[in-house]
Amino acid sequence: MKEKIHPKFYPNCKVYFNGELVLTTGATVPEMHVDVWSGSHPFFTGKSTLVDSAGRVERFTRKFAGGYFKK
């Protein structure tokens, strides 16, 4: 291996989700703060959550309400 080209490796990197320590792994940073991990993702937990950003669900229901498909 070439010298001085590899980043520093932290074997005990702490991963935080919502301010709570969820796991420890190896990484190139000493600690990570994540928004989603397998313990909170609907695919792995089986619990679905609706994320509505900027009223997209309401726009969709308004657009396709009524006789849109009857044409």
mmCIF file as gemmi writes it, N, C-alpha and C atoms, coordinates in Angstrom:
data_model
loop_
_atom_site.group_PDB
_atom_site.id
_atom_site.type_symbol
_atom_site.label_atom_id
_atom_site.label_alt_id
_atom_site.label_comp_id
_atom_site.label_asym_id
_atom_site.label_entity_id
_atom_site.label_seq_id
_atom_site.pdbx_PDB_ins_code
_atom_site.Cartn_x
_atom_site.Cartn_y
_atom_site.Cartn_z
_atom_site.occupancy
_atom_site.B_iso_or_equiv
_atom_site.pdbx_formal_charge
_atom_site.auth_seq_id
_atom_site.auth_asym_id
_atom_site.pdbx_PDB_model_num
ATOM 1 N N . MET Axp A 1 ? 0.826 -1.188 0 1 0 ? 1 A 1
ATOM 2 C CA . MET Axp A 1 ? 0 0 0 1 0 ? 1 A 1
ATOM 3 C C . MET Axp A 1 ? 0.869 1.25 0 1 0 ? 1 A 1
ATOM 4 N N . LYS Axp A 2 ? 0.399 2.247 -0.689 1 0 ? 2 A 1
ATOM 5 C CA . LYS Axp A 2 ? 1.106 3.523 -0.683 1 0 ? 2 A 1
ATOM 6 C C . LYS Axp A 2 ? 0.88 4.215 0.652 1 0 ? 2 A 1
ATOM 7 N N . GLU Axp A 3 ? 1.859 4.931 1.08 1 0 ? 3 A 1
ATOM 8 C CA . GLU Axp A 3 ? 1.778 5.672 2.331 1 0 ? 3 A 1
ATOM 9 C C . GLU Axp A 3 ? 1.032 6.986 2.13 1 0 ? 3 A 1
ATOM 10 N N . LYS Axp A 4 ? 0.297 7.41 3.124 1 0 ? 4 A 1
ATOM 11 C CA . LYS Axp A 4 ? -0.346 8.724 3.223 1 0 ? 4 A 1
ATOM 12 C C . LYS Axp A 4 ? -1.399 9.007 2.15 1 0 ? 4 A 1
ATOM 13 N N . ILE Axp A 5 ? -2.028 7.979 1.553 1 0 ? 5 A 1
ATOM 14 C CA . ILE Axp A 5 ? -3.109 8.246 0.607 1 0 ? 5 A 1
ATOM 15 C C . ILE Axp A 5 ? -4.452 7.756 1.138 1 0 ? 5 A 1
ATOM 16 N N . HIS Axp A 6 ? -4.447 6.973 2.185 1 0 ? 6 A 1
ATOM 17 C CA . HIS Axp A 6 ? -5.677 6.42 2.729 1 0 ? 6 A 1
ATOM 18 C C . HIS Axp A 6 ? -6.194 7.282 3.877 1 0 ? 6 A 1
ATOM 19 N N . PRO Axp A 7 ? -7.522 7.437 3.978 1 0 ? 7 A 1
ATOM 20 C CA . PRO Axp A 7 ? -8.064 8.219 5.095 1 0 ? 7 A 1
ATOM 21 C C . PRO Axp A 7 ? -7.898 7.477 6.42 1 0 ? 7 A 1
ATOM 22 N N . LYS Axp A 8 ? -7.961 8.202 7.499 1 0 ? 8 A 1
ATOM 23 C CA . LYS Axp A 8 ? -7.871 7.584 8.823 1 0 ? 8 A 1
ATOM 24 C C . LYS Axp A 8 ? -9.118 6.724 9.042 1 0 ? 8 A 1
ATOM 25 N N . PHE Axp A 9 ? -8.95 5.522 9.552 1 0 ? 9 A 1
ATOM 26 C CA . PHE Axp A 9 ? -10.056 4.589 9.776 1 0 ? 9 A 1
ATOM 27 C C . PHE Axp A 9 ? -10.354 4.524 11.266 1 0 ? 9 A 1
ATOM 28 N N . TYR Axp A 10 ? -11.636 4.687 11.61 1 0 ? 10 A 1
ATOM 29 C CA . TYR Axp A 10 ? -12.089 4.614 12.991 1 0 ? 10 A 1
ATOM 30 C C . TYR Axp A 10 ? -12.864 3.302 13.164 1 0 ? 10 A 1
ATOM 31 N N . PRO Axp A 11 ? -12.304 2.319 13.839 1 0 ? 11 A 1
ATOM 32 C CA . PRO Axp A 11 ? -12.991 1.026 13.973 1 0 ? 11 A 1
ATOM 33 C C . PRO Axp A 11 ? -14.215 1.077 14.891 1 0 ? 11 A 1
ATOM 34 N N . ASN Axp A 12 ? -14.321 2.095 15.73 1 0 ? 12 A 1
ATOM 35 C CA . ASN Axp A 12 ? -15.45 2.206 16.657 1 0 ? 12 A 1
ATOM 36 C C . ASN Axp A 12 ? -16.279 3.453 16.375 1 0 ? 12 A 1
ATOM 37 N N . CYS Axp A 13 ? -16.691 3.639 15.133 1 0 ? 13 A 1
ATOM 38 C CA . CYS Axp A 13 ? -17.526 4.779 14.76 1 0 ? 13 A 1
ATOM 39 C C . CYS Axp A 13 ? -18.921 4.572 15.343 1 0 ? 13 A 1
ATOM 40 N N . LYS Axp A 14 ? -19.417 5.579 16.045 1 0 ? 14 A 1
ATOM 41 C CA . LYS Axp A 14 ? -20.739 5.498 16.669 1 0 ? 14 A 1
ATOM 42 C C . LYS Axp A 14 ? -21.776 6.113 15.722 1 0 ? 14 A 1
ATOM 43 N N . VAL Axp A 15 ? -22.878 5.387 15.501 1 0 ? 15 A 1
ATOM 44 C CA . VAL Axp A 15 ? -23.944 5.85 14.616 1 0 ? 15 A 1
ATOM 45 C C . VAL Axp A 15 ? -25.137 6.236 15.475 1 0 ? 15 A 1
ATOM 46 N N . TYR Axp A 16 ? -25.6 7.486 15.317 1 0 ? 16 A 1
ATOM 47 C CA . TYR Axp A 16 ? -26.708 8.016 16.107 1 0 ? 16 A 1
ATOM 48 C C . TYR Axp A 16 ? -27.925 8.248 15.221 1 0 ? 16 A 1
ATOM 49 N N . PHE Axp A 17 ? -29.103 7.904 15.761 1 0 ? 17 A 1
ATOM 50 C CA . PHE Axp A 17 ? -30.379 8.174 15.104 1 0 ? 17 A 1
ATOM 51 C C . PHE Axp A 17 ? -31.268 8.852 16.131 1 0 ? 17 A 1
ATOM 52 N N . ASN Axp A 18 ? -31.745 10.054 15.828 1 0 ? 18 A 1
ATOM 53 C CA . ASN Axp A 18 ? -32.55 10.859 16.756 1 0 ? 18 A 1
ATOM 54 C C . ASN Axp A 18 ? -31.85 11.063 18.09 1 0 ? 18 A 1
ATOM 55 N N . GLY Axp A 19 ? -30.552 11.276 18.045 1 0 ? 19 A 1
ATOM 56 C CA . GLY Axp A 19 ? -29.787 11.528 19.25 1 0 ? 19 A 1
ATOM 57 C C . GLY Axp A 19 ? -29.512 10.297 20.097 1 0 ? 19 A 1
ATOM 58 N N . GLU Axp A 20 ? -29.866 9.128 19.606 1 0 ? 20 A 1
ATOM 59 C CA . GLU Axp A 20 ? -29.696 7.891 20.358 1 0 ? 20 A 1
ATOM 60 C C . GLU Axp A 20 ? -28.695 6.99 19.638 1 0 ? 20 A 1
ATOM 61 N N . LEU Axp A 21 ? -27.753 6.42 20.359 1 0 ? 21 A 1
ATOM 62 C CA . LEU Axp A 21 ? -26.759 5.519 19.782 1 0 ? 21 A 1
ATOM 63 C C . LEU Axp A 21 ? -27.446 4.234 19.335 1 0 ? 21 A 1
ATOM 64 N N . VAL Axp A 22 ? -27.339 3.903 18.041 1 0 ? 22 A 1
ATOM 65 C CA . VAL Axp A 22 ? -28.008 2.702 17.54 1 0 ? 22 A 1
ATOM 66 C C . VAL Axp A 22 ? -27.04 1.585 17.194 1 0 ? 22 A 1
ATOM 67 N N . LEU Axp A 23 ? -25.815 1.913 16.786 1 0 ? 23 A 1
ATOM 68 C CA . LEU Axp A 23 ? -24.84 0.869 16.506 1 0 ? 23 A 1
ATOM 69 C C . LEU Axp A 23 ? -23.44 1.447 16.444 1 0 ? 23 A 1
ATOM 70 N N . THR Axp A 24 ? -22.476 0.563 16.451 1 0 ? 24 A 1
ATOM 71 C CA . THR Axp A 24 ? -21.072 0.932 16.331 1 0 ? 24 A 1
ATOM 72 C C . THR Axp A 24 ? -20.489 0.134 15.18 1 0 ? 24 A 1
ATOM 73 N N . THR Axp A 25 ? -19.776 0.814 14.295 1 0 ? 25 A 1
ATOM 74 C CA . THR Axp A 25 ? -19.218 0.168 13.115 1 0 ? 25 A 1
ATOM 75 C C . THR Axp A 25 ? -17.899 0.832 12.754 1 0 ? 25 A 1
ATOM 76 N N . GLY Axp A 26 ? -17.236 0.342 11.752 1 0 ? 26 A 1
ATOM 77 C CA . GLY Axp A 26 ? -16.007 0.959 11.279 1 0 ? 26 A 1
ATOM 78 C C . GLY Axp A 26 ? -16.306 1.946 10.168 1 0 ? 26 A 1
ATOM 79 N N . ALA Axp A 27 ? -15.633 3.101 10.186 1 0 ? 27 A 1
ATOM 80 C CA . ALA Axp A 27 ? -15.861 4.124 9.166 1 0 ? 27 A 1
ATOM 81 C C . ALA Axp A 27 ? -14.681 5.085 9.141 1 0 ? 27 A 1
ATOM 82 N N . THR Axp A 28 ? -14.752 6.037 8.231 1 0 ? 28 A 1
ATOM 83 C CA . THR Axp A 28 ? -13.687 7.03 8.118 1 0 ? 28 A 1
ATOM 84 C C . THR Axp A 28 ? -13.978 8.293 8.923 1 0 ? 28 A 1
ATOM 85 N N . VAL Axp A 29 ? -15.07 8.303 9.677 1 0 ? 29 A 1
ATOM 86 C CA . VAL Axp A 29 ? -15.404 9.408 10.569 1 0 ? 29 A 1
ATOM 87 C C . VAL Axp A 29 ? -15.633 8.841 11.968 1 0 ? 29 A 1
ATOM 88 N N . PRO Axp A 30 ? -15.382 9.611 13.025 1 0 ? 30 A 1
ATOM 89 C CA . PRO Axp A 30 ? -15.537 9.074 14.374 1 0 ? 30 A 1
ATOM 90 C C . PRO Axp A 30 ? -16.988 8.883 14.814 1 0 ? 30 A 1
ATOM 91 N N . GLU Axp A 31 ? -17.925 9.671 14.241 1 0 ? 31 A 1
ATOM 92 C CA . GLU Axp A 31 ? -19.335 9.493 14.589 1 0 ? 31 A 1
ATOM 93 C C . GLU Axp A 31 ? -20.217 9.978 13.453 1 0 ? 31 A 1
ATOM 94 N N . MET Axp A 32 ? -21.386 9.325 13.288 1 0 ? 32 A 1
ATOM 95 C CA . MET Axp A 32 ? -22.333 9.669 12.227 1 0 ? 32 A 1
ATOM 96 C C . MET Axp A 32 ? -23.702 9.904 12.827 1 0 ? 32 A 1
ATOM 97 N N . HIS Axp A 33 ? -24.431 10.861 12.25 1 0 ? 33 A 1
ATOM 98 C CA . HIS Axp A 33 ? -25.816 11.135 12.624 1 0 ? 33 A 1
ATOM 99 C C . HIS Axp A 33 ? -26.656 10.875 11.378 1 0 ? 33 A 1
ATOM 100 N N . VAL Axp A 34 ? -27.553 9.885 11.448 1 0 ? 34 A 1
ATOM 101 C CA . VAL Axp A 34 ? -28.326 9.478 10.282 1 0 ? 34 A 1
ATOM 102 C C . VAL Axp A 34 ? -29.798 9.819 10.456 1 0 ? 34 A 1
ATOM 103 N N . ASP Axp A 35 ? -30.494 10.016 9.322 1 0 ? 35 A 1
ATOM 104 C CA . ASP Axp A 35 ? -31.928 10.302 9.331 1 0 ? 35 A 1
ATOM 105 C C . ASP Axp A 35 ? -32.746 9.019 9.262 1 0 ? 35 A 1
ATOM 106 N N . VAL Axp A 36 ? -32.217 8.006 8.582 1 0 ? 36 A 1
ATOM 107 C CA . VAL Axp A 36 ? -32.923 6.739 8.402 1 0 ? 36 A 1
ATOM 108 C C . VAL Axp A 36 ? -31.929 5.61 8.614 1 0 ? 36 A 1
ATOM 109 N N . TRP Axp A 37 ? -32.363 4.573 9.272 1 0 ? 37 A 1
ATOM 110 C CA . TRP Axp A 37 ? -31.571 3.352 9.385 1 0 ? 37 A 1
ATOM 111 C C . TRP Axp A 37 ? -32.532 2.174 9.373 1 0 ? 37 A 1
ATOM 112 N N . SER Axp A 38 ? -32.047 0.965 9.316 1 0 ? 38 A 1
ATOM 113 C CA . SER Axp A 38 ? -32.913 -0.204 9.139 1 0 ? 38 A 1
ATOM 114 C C . SER Axp A 38 ? -33.912 -0.38 10.278 1 0 ? 38 A 1
ATOM 115 N N . GLY Axp A 39 ? -33.614 0.124 11.457 1 0 ? 39 A 1
ATOM 116 C CA . GLY Axp A 39 ? -34.542 0.022 12.572 1 0 ? 39 A 1
ATOM 117 C C . GLY Axp A 39 ? -35.69 1.005 12.505 1 0 ? 39 A 1
ATOM 118 N N . SER Axp A 40 ? -35.621 1.98 11.585 1 0 ? 40 A 1
ATOM 119 C CA . SER Axp A 40 ? -36.698 2.952 11.474 1 0 ? 40 A 1
ATOM 120 C C . SER Axp A 40 ? -37.329 2.964 10.085 1 0 ? 40 A 1
ATOM 121 N N . HIS Axp A 41 ? -36.742 2.257 9.128 1 0 ? 41 A 1
ATOM 122 C CA . HIS Axp A 41 ? -37.25 2.28 7.751 1 0 ? 41 A 1
ATOM 123 C C . HIS Axp A 41 ? -38.467 1.374 7.616 1 0 ? 41 A 1
ATOM 124 N N . PRO Axp A 42 ? -39.54 1.837 6.964 1 0 ? 42 A 1
ATOM 125 C CA . PRO Axp A 42 ? -40.777 1.041 6.844 1 0 ? 42 A 1
ATOM 126 C C . PRO Axp A 42 ? -40.575 -0.308 6.162 1 0 ? 42 A 1
ATOM 127 N N . PHE Axp A 43 ? -39.634 -0.437 5.248 1 0 ? 43 A 1
ATOM 128 C CA . PHE Axp A 43 ? -39.395 -1.709 4.577 1 0 ? 43 A 1
ATOM 129 C C . PHE Axp A 43 ? -38.967 -2.782 5.577 1 0 ? 43 A 1
ATOM 130 N N . PHE Axp A 44 ? -38.149 -2.42 6.55 1 0 ? 44 A 1
ATOM 131 C CA . PHE Axp A 44 ? -37.641 -3.381 7.514 1 0 ? 44 A 1
ATOM 132 C C . PHE Axp A 44 ? -38.55 -3.548 8.726 1 0 ? 44 A 1
ATOM 133 N N . THR Axp A 45 ? -39.273 -2.496 9.101 1 0 ? 45 A 1
ATOM 134 C CA . THR Axp A 45 ? -40.101 -2.565 10.306 1 0 ? 45 A 1
ATOM 135 C C . THR Axp A 45 ? -41.511 -3.054 10.022 1 0 ? 45 A 1
ATOM 136 N N . GLY Axp A 46 ? -41.987 -2.925 8.773 1 0 ? 46 A 1
ATOM 137 C CA . GLY Axp A 46 ? -43.345 -3.327 8.435 1 0 ? 46 A 1
ATOM 138 C C . GLY Axp A 46 ? -44.38 -2.269 8.76 1 0 ? 46 A 1
ATOM 139 N N . LYS Axp A 47 ? -43.975 -1.153 9.317 1 0 ? 47 A 1
ATOM 140 C CA . LYS Axp A 47 ? -44.879 -0.057 9.643 1 0 ? 47 A 1
ATOM 141 C C . LYS Axp A 47 ? -44.724 1.012 8.573 1 0 ? 47 A 1
ATOM 142 N N . SER Axp A 48 ? -45.821 1.372 7.918 1 0 ? 48 A 1
ATOM 143 C CA . SER Axp A 48 ? -45.721 2.394 6.885 1 0 ? 48 A 1
ATOM 144 C C . SER Axp A 48 ? -46.027 3.764 7.482 1 0 ? 48 A 1
ATOM 145 N N . THR Axp A 49 ? -45.304 4.745 7.011 1 0 ? 49 A 1
ATOM 146 C CA . THR Axp A 49 ? -45.542 6.121 7.419 1 0 ? 49 A 1
ATOM 147 C C . THR Axp A 49 ? -45.717 6.948 6.161 1 0 ? 49 A 1
ATOM 148 N N . LEU Axp A 50 ? -46.631 7.883 6.195 1 0 ? 50 A 1
ATOM 149 C CA . LEU Axp A 50 ? -46.899 8.739 5.059 1 0 ? 50 A 1
ATOM 150 C C . LEU Axp A 50 ? -46.097 10.02 5.205 1 0 ? 50 A 1
ATOM 151 N N . VAL Axp A 51 ? -45.242 10.275 4.242 1 0 ? 51 A 1
ATOM 152 C CA . VAL Axp A 51 ? -44.455 11.486 4.242 1 0 ? 51 A 1
ATOM 153 C C . VAL Axp A 51 ? -45.009 12.378 3.144 1 0 ? 51 A 1
ATOM 154 N N . ASP Axp A 52 ? -45.655 13.453 3.531 1 0 ? 52 A 1
ATOM 155 C CA . ASP Axp A 52 ? -46.264 14.372 2.579 1 0 ? 52 A 1
ATOM 156 C C . ASP Axp A 52 ? -45.421 15.631 2.521 1 0 ? 52 A 1
ATOM 157 N N . SER Axp A 53 ? -44.733 15.812 1.426 1 0 ? 53 A 1
ATOM 158 C CA . SER Axp A 53 ? -43.92 17.013 1.303 1 0 ? 53 A 1
ATOM 159 C C . SER Axp A 53 ? -44.605 17.985 0.351 1 0 ? 53 A 1
ATOM 160 N N . ALA Axp A 54 ? -44.874 19.139 0.847 1 0 ? 54 A 1
ATOM 161 C CA . ALA Axp A 54 ? -45.45 20.252 0.09 1 0 ? 54 A 1
ATOM 162 C C . ALA Axp A 54 ? -46.831 19.933 -0.466 1 0 ? 54 A 1
ATOM 163 N N . GLY Axp A 55 ? -47.648 19.16 0.257 1 0 ? 55 A 1
ATOM 164 C CA . GLY Axp A 55 ? -49.03 18.92 -0.142 1 0 ? 55 A 1
ATOM 165 C C . GLY Axp A 55 ? -49.196 18.077 -1.389 1 0 ? 55 A 1
ATOM 166 N N . ARG Axp A 56 ? -48.265 17.215 -1.696 1 0 ? 56 A 1
ATOM 167 C CA . ARG Axp A 56 ? -48.345 16.405 -2.91 1 0 ? 56 A 1
ATOM 168 C C . ARG Axp A 56 ? -49.521 15.44 -2.876 1 0 ? 56 A 1
ATOM 169 N N . VAL Axp A 57 ? -49.812 14.895 -1.717 1 0 ? 57 A 1
ATOM 170 C CA . VAL Axp A 57 ? -50.931 13.961 -1.61 1 0 ? 57 A 1
ATOM 171 C C . VAL Axp A 57 ? -52.24 14.681 -1.904 1 0 ? 57 A 1
ATOM 172 N N . GLU Axp A 58 ? -52.415 15.869 -1.361 1 0 ? 58 A 1
ATOM 173 C CA . GLU Axp A 58 ? -53.641 16.627 -1.603 1 0 ? 58 A 1
ATOM 174 C C . GLU Axp A 58 ? -53.778 17.009 -3.076 1 0 ? 58 A 1
ATOM 175 N N . ARG Axp A 59 ? -52.676 17.429 -3.704 1 0 ? 59 A 1
ATOM 176 C CA . ARG Axp A 59 ? -52.725 17.762 -5.127 1 0 ? 59 A 1
ATOM 177 C C . ARG Axp A 59 ? -53.1 16.542 -5.962 1 0 ? 59 A 1
ATOM 178 N N . PHE Axp A 60 ? -52.55 15.396 -5.62 1 0 ? 60 A 1
ATOM 179 C CA . PHE Axp A 60 ? -52.856 14.17 -6.352 1 0 ? 60 A 1
ATOM 180 C C . PHE Axp A 60 ? -54.329 13.81 -6.206 1 0 ? 60 A 1
ATOM 181 N N . THR Axp A 61 ? -54.859 13.861 -4.99 1 0 ? 61 A 1
ATOM 182 C CA . THR Axp A 61 ? -56.265 13.501 -4.798 1 0 ? 61 A 1
ATOM 183 C C . THR Axp A 61 ? -57.199 14.493 -5.471 1 0 ? 61 A 1
ATOM 184 N N . ARG Axp A 62 ? -56.841 15.789 -5.477 1 0 ? 62 A 1
ATOM 185 C CA . ARG Axp A 62 ? -57.663 16.768 -6.191 1 0 ? 62 A 1
ATOM 186 C C . ARG Axp A 62 ? -57.636 16.531 -7.697 1 0 ? 62 A 1
ATOM 187 N N . LYS Axp A 63 ? -56.477 16.207 -8.227 1 0 ? 63 A 1
ATOM 188 C CA . LYS Axp A 63 ? -56.329 16.019 -9.672 1 0 ? 63 A 1
ATOM 189 C C . LYS Axp A 63 ? -57.129 14.821 -10.157 1 0 ? 63 A 1
ATOM 190 N N . PHE Axp A 64 ? -57.08 13.723 -9.422 1 0 ? 64 A 1
ATOM 191 C CA . PHE Axp A 64 ? -57.713 12.492 -9.871 1 0 ? 64 A 1
ATOM 192 C C . PHE Axp A 64 ? -59.078 12.244 -9.239 1 0 ? 64 A 1
ATOM 193 N N . ALA Axp A 65 ? -59.623 13.235 -8.546 1 0 ? 65 A 1
ATOM 194 C CA . ALA Axp A 65 ? -60.976 13.102 -7.991 1 0 ? 65 A 1
ATOM 195 C C . ALA Axp A 65 ? -61.996 13.363 -9.097 1 0 ? 65 A 1
ATOM 196 N N . GLY Axp A 66 ? -63.182 12.897 -8.888 1 0 ? 66 A 1
ATOM 197 C CA . GLY Axp A 66 ? -64.24 13.159 -9.865 1 0 ? 66 A 1
ATOM 198 C C . GLY Axp A 66 ? -64.182 12.183 -11.035 1 0 ? 66 A 1
ATOM 199 N N . GLY Axp A 67 ? -64.438 12.673 -12.232 1 0 ? 67 A 1
ATOM 200 C CA . GLY Axp A 67 ? -64.54 11.792 -13.392 1 0 ? 67 A 1
ATOM 201 C C . GLY Axp A 67 ? -63.316 11.809 -14.275 1 0 ? 67 A 1
ATOM 202 N N . TYR Axp A 68 ? -62.137 11.89 -13.696 1 0 ? 68 A 1
ATOM 203 C CA . TYR Axp A 68 ? -60.908 11.974 -14.488 1 0 ? 68 A 1
ATOM 204 C C . TYR Axp A 68 ? -60.729 10.746 -15.378 1 0 ? 68 A 1
ATOM 205 N N . PHE Axp A 69 ? -60.997 9.548 -14.86 1 0 ? 69 A 1
ATOM 206 C CA . PHE Axp A 69 ? -60.766 8.324 -15.623 1 0 ? 69 A 1
ATOM 207 C C . PHE Axp A 69 ? -61.983 7.89 -16.433 1 0 ? 69 A 1
ATOM 208 N N . LYS Axp A 70 ? -63.063 8.592 -16.377 1 0 ? 70 A 1
ATOM 209 C CA . LYS Axp A 70 ? -64.268 8.2 -17.108 1 0 ? 70 A 1
ATOM 210 C C . LYS Axp A 70 ? -64.246 8.627 -18.567 1 0 ? 70 A 1
ATOM 211 N N . LYS Axp A 71 ? -63.263 9.419 -18.97 1 0 ? 71 A 1
ATOM 212 C CA . LYS Axp A 71 ? -63.168 9.915 -20.346 1 0 ? 71 A 1
ATOM 213 C C . LYS Axp A 71 ? -62.925 8.796 -21.327 1 0 ? 71 A 1
